[in-house]
Amino acid sequence: MLMHPIFMLELVEQHRRELVAEADRERLLARVLRARRSRREREAGAARGQHPTTTAAPAR
């Protein structure tokens, strides 16, 4: 099947934009999930009476 070169270029550019948008969504989702996990860990530590910034003592 023959296609006009400009049409093919448009298809390639559209596909590239879709791939970039998908990668952006994945990065955004990963960032949100990481922030939620971090917030839950801080809140869980505070709920147990620990200071949110307290870290465990290093193992000797």
RAZI-V655761 format. One record per residue. N is the residue number from 1. PHI is phi as a letter, one per 30 degrees, with the letter a starting at -180 (NA if undefined). PSI is psi in radians with two decimals (999 if undefined). D_FIRST is the distance of its C-alpha to the first C-alpha in Angstrom with 2 decimals. Layout:
BEGIN
n = [N	N]
phi = [PHI	PHI]
psi = [PSI	PSI]
d_first = [D_FIRST	D_FIRST]
END
This chain:
BEGIN
n = [1	2	3	4	5	6	7	8	9	10	11	12	13	14	15	16	17	18	19	20	21	22	23	24	25	26	27	28	29	30	31	32	33	34	35	36	37	38	39	40	41	42	43	44	45	46	47	48	49	50	51	52	53	54	55	56	57	58	59	60]
phi = [NA	c	b	d	e	d	d	d	d	d	d	d	d	d	d	d	d	d	d	d	d	d	d	d	d	d	d	d	d	d	d	d	d	d	d	d	d	d	d	d	d	d	d	d	d	d	d	d	i	c	d	e	c	d	c	d	d	d	d	c]
psi = [2.24	2.43	2.65	2.41	-0.63	-0.66	-0.75	-0.74	-0.71	-0.72	-0.74	-0.76	-0.69	-0.76	-0.71	-0.75	-0.68	-0.71	-0.72	-0.75	-0.70	-0.75	-0.68	-0.77	-0.74	-0.75	-0.71	-0.79	-0.78	-0.69	-0.74	-0.79	-0.69	-0.72	-0.73	-0.77	-0.76	-0.75	-0.75	-0.71	-0.71	-0.77	-0.66	-0.69	-0.71	-0.59	-0.48	0.11	0.15	2.67	2.38	-0.43	0.07	2.37	2.74	2.62	2.49	2.55	2.49	999]
d_first = [0.00	3.78	6.59	10.18	12.29	14.88	12.81	11.74	15.44	16.62	14.84	16.40	19.71	19.81	19.33	22.03	24.32	24.00	24.93	27.84	29.04	29.03	31.01	33.40	34.02	34.75	37.16	38.86	39.32	40.74	43.11	44.32	44.91	46.79	48.95	49.73	50.70	52.91	54.54	55.26	56.86	59.05	60.08	60.85	63.03	64.87	65.39	67.13	69.49	67.88	67.17	63.40	63.44	65.59	64.16	65.40	67.88	66.47	67.23	69.94]
END
